[in-house]
Amino acid sequence: MAKVIVGMSGGVDSAVAAYLLKQQGYEVLGVTLRVWGSDEEGDSRCCEIDEARRICQLLDIKYHPHNCTALFKESVVNPFIDAYLEGLTPNPCIECNRFVKWAKMIELANIFQADYVATGHYAYIDKLDNGRFAVRKASQISKDQTYMLYKLTQEQLSRTLMPLGQYTKDEVRKIAEDAGLPCAHKEESQEICFVTEGRYTDFISEHTDKVLPGEGNFVDEDGNILGKHKGIHRYTVGQRKGLGIALGYPAFVTKICPEDNTVVLGTEESLMCDSFLCRDVNFQSIPEPAAGDKIRCLAKARYHQTERPSTIEVIGDGLVSVKLDEAVKGVSPGQSAVFYDEAGHLVGGGLIVRN
């Protein structure tokens, strides 16, 4: 009987993942990684320990909460804050998956002598003909979470099970309901798990000792001053609402420039982009190509974006250039771009950098 550690959040997806694996004959241990919160603040939405413990009791599986708040602060929260202070738009879940969730779960799997770790992500993991492991899109594309998993290493993927890839969300809720799990109809959270109250700008102010960016100029694309902004960390590329400036036409943030503390405003058309660079690229379905290699793939630059036919060219040292066949909106430095093959396997992905 193979042993598997399941990351339990207290939600329906991880609960059903644990239930299905037990039904398949695995020896299942539930683990919750406490990543944020204090007795006064409460836990984040990713680690509701009381709910997770109750679910494990109902499933009759052993349960072990594990504190990794220091690692989470170092690997996720501090880089999140630093990115905004530098005028970038980070995606903390991607960093958390590789450097906290999977790192700690595999560490615990080694301690408990478990063969695998498992999560409630909507994705498949395939071992390909070339011997490499890669995540593949879920059957319900609207729930697919492969974008968030591009940084996982070959070792991490080789020891991971994802039993929900074939199911729709409604099917998962029905399984939980039939199993008598109290989380069957629990609402999903769409927010950053550790920003439990208020706005992310308030969170940054409360959790950094660094000097916050001060007021600066809104400028147009020719550098003409349009008005004053309240600090570059309060804006993201593509933002339209909450700018606090009226120009007589719909204005969007098209660029954030920390070097001179300006925020560039332009039209919606100015947001269109057909080429950009990525750094820290991690390849999954293929070994890292040589500098100069070009790969045809399908690319997207945001989680909720349809991938487009593209060509990526390897520059070297973790850098690739991305050329889209047609321009898209929403290419924002600090976010991630991911690349797929025609079968839906994740070729790789990386962080979008400023041109």
ChimeraX attribute file (.defattr): number of C-alpha atoms within 10 A of each C-alpha:
attribute: neighborCount
match mode: 1-to-1
recipient: residues
	/A:1	7
	/A:2	11
	/A:3	19
	/A:4	25
	/A:5	30
	/A:6	28
	/A:7	27
	/A:8	33
	/A:9	27
	/A:10	24
	/A:11	25
	/A:12	27
	/A:13	25
	/A:14	24
	/A:15	28
	/A:16	28
	/A:17	24
	/A:18	30
	/A:19	25
	/A:20	17
	/A:21	19
	/A:22	18
	/A:23	11
	/A:24	9
	/A:25	11
	/A:26	18
	/A:27	18
	/A:28	27
	/A:29	23
	/A:30	26
	/A:31	25
	/A:32	26
	/A:33	23
	/A:34	21
	/A:35	25
	/A:36	23
	/A:37	16
	/A:38	9
	/A:39	6
	/A:40	6
	/A:41	10
	/A:42	12
	/A:43	18
	/A:44	19
	/A:45	22
	/A:46	20
	/A:47	26
	/A:48	18
	/A:49	23
	/A:50	12
	/A:51	16
	/A:52	25
	/A:53	22
	/A:54	15
	/A:55	28
	/A:56	23
	/A:57	13
	/A:58	13
	/A:59	19
	/A:60	13
	/A:61	16
	/A:62	14
	/A:63	21
	/A:64	18
	/A:65	17
	/A:66	16
	/A:67	14
	/A:68	16
	/A:69	17
	/A:70	13
	/A:71	15
	/A:72	20
	/A:73	16
	/A:74	13
	/A:75	17
	/A:76	23
	/A:77	24
	/A:78	15
	/A:79	16
	/A:80	21
	/A:81	23
	/A:82	16
	/A:83	17
	/A:84	22
	/A:85	20
	/A:86	18
	/A:87	26
	/A:88	27
	/A:89	21
	/A:90	23
	/A:91	20
	/A:92	20
	/A:93	15
	/A:94	19
	/A:95	22
	/A:96	22
	/A:97	18
	/A:98	19
	/A:99	17
	/A:100	22
	/A:101	21
	/A:102	22
	/A:103	15
	/A:104	18
	/A:105	24
	/A:106	22
	/A:107	14
	/A:108	17
	/A:109	21
	/A:110	12
	/A:111	9
	/A:112	13
	/A:113	14
	/A:114	19
	/A:115	17
	/A:116	22
	/A:117	27
	/A:118	24
	/A:119	25
	/A:120	22
	/A:121	21
	/A:122	25
	/A:123	27
	/A:124	23
	/A:125	22
	/A:126	17
	/A:127	13
	/A:128	12
	/A:129	8
	/A:130	9
	/A:131	10
	/A:132	16
	/A:133	24
	/A:134	28
	/A:135	27
	/A:136	24
	/A:137	24
	/A:138	22
	/A:139	16
	/A:140	15
	/A:141	13
	/A:142	12
	/A:143	16
	/A:144	20
	/A:145	19
	/A:146	25
	/A:147	25
	/A:148	21
	/A:149	23
	/A:150	27
	/A:151	24
	/A:152	24
	/A:153	16
	/A:154	14
	/A:155	11
	/A:156	17
	/A:157	22
	/A:158	17
	/A:159	18
	/A:160	21
	/A:161	23
	/A:162	21
	/A:163	23
	/A:164	24
	/A:165	23
	/A:166	15
	/A:167	16
	/A:168	18
	/A:169	15
	/A:170	11
	/A:171	12
	/A:172	20
	/A:173	20
	/A:174	16
	/A:175	18
	/A:176	22
	/A:177	16
	/A:178	10
	/A:179	14
	/A:180	13
	/A:181	22
	/A:182	17
	/A:183	19
	/A:184	21
	/A:185	15
	/A:186	12
	/A:187	9
	/A:188	10
	/A:189	10
	/A:190	7
	/A:191	11
	/A:192	16
	/A:193	17
	/A:194	19
	/A:195	18
	/A:196	17
	/A:197	12
	/A:198	8
	/A:199	11
	/A:200	19
	/A:201	14
	/A:202	12
	/A:203	15
	/A:204	21
	/A:205	13
	/A:206	9
	/A:207	11
	/A:208	13
	/A:209	8
	/A:210	11
	/A:211	8
	/A:212	15
	/A:213	17
	/A:214	11
	/A:215	13
	/A:216	18
	/A:217	20
	/A:218	24
	/A:219	20
	/A:220	20
	/A:221	15
	/A:222	8
	/A:223	13
	/A:224	11
	/A:225	15
	/A:226	16
	/A:227	15
	/A:228	16
	/A:229	20
	/A:230	16
	/A:231	19
	/A:232	25
	/A:233	23
	/A:234	17
	/A:235	23
	/A:236	23
	/A:237	22
	/A:238	22
	/A:239	14
	/A:240	18
	/A:241	12
	/A:242	8
	/A:243	17
	/A:244	10
	/A:245	13
	/A:246	10
	/A:247	9
	/A:248	6
	/A:249	8
	/A:250	12
	/A:251	21
	/A:252	21
	/A:253	24
	/A:254	26
	/A:255	25
	/A:256	24
	/A:257	14
	/A:258	17
	/A:259	8
	/A:260	9
	/A:261	19
	/A:262	23
	/A:263	30
	/A:264	23
	/A:265	27
	/A:266	20
	/A:267	17
	/A:268	15
	/A:269	11
	/A:270	16
	/A:271	20
	/A:272	16
	/A:273	16
	/A:274	14
	/A:275	18
	/A:276	20
	/A:277	20
	/A:278	26
	/A:279	19
	/A:280	15
	/A:281	23
	/A:282	21
	/A:283	23
	/A:284	24
	/A:285	24
	/A:286	16
	/A:287	12
	/A:288	16
	/A:289	14
	/A:290	12
	/A:291	14
	/A:292	12
	/A:293	13
	/A:294	16
	/A:295	16
	/A:296	15
	/A:297	20
	/A:298	22
	/A:299	27
	/A:300	23
	/A:301	26
	/A:302	18
	/A:303	17
	/A:304	10
	/A:305	12
	/A:306	11
	/A:307	19
	/A:308	18
	/A:309	17
	/A:310	21
	/A:311	19
	/A:312	23
	/A:313	20
	/A:314	21
	/A:315	18
	/A:316	15
	/A:317	11
	/A:318	15
	/A:319	20
	/A:320	25
	/A:321	17
	/A:322	23
	/A:323	19
	/A:324	21
	/A:325	14
	/A:326	12
	/A:327	13
	/A:328	19
	/A:329	18
	/A:330	18
	/A:331	25
	/A:332	26
	/A:333	25
	/A:334	22
	/A:335	21
	/A:336	26
	/A:337	27
	/A:338	29
	/A:339	29
	/A:340	27
	/A:341	17
	/A:342	10
	/A:343	8
	/A:344	16
	/A:345	21
	/A:346	28
	/A:347	24
	/A:348	26
	/A:349	27
	/A:350	24
	/A:351	23
	/A:352	28
	/A:353	18
	/A:354	15
	/A:355	8
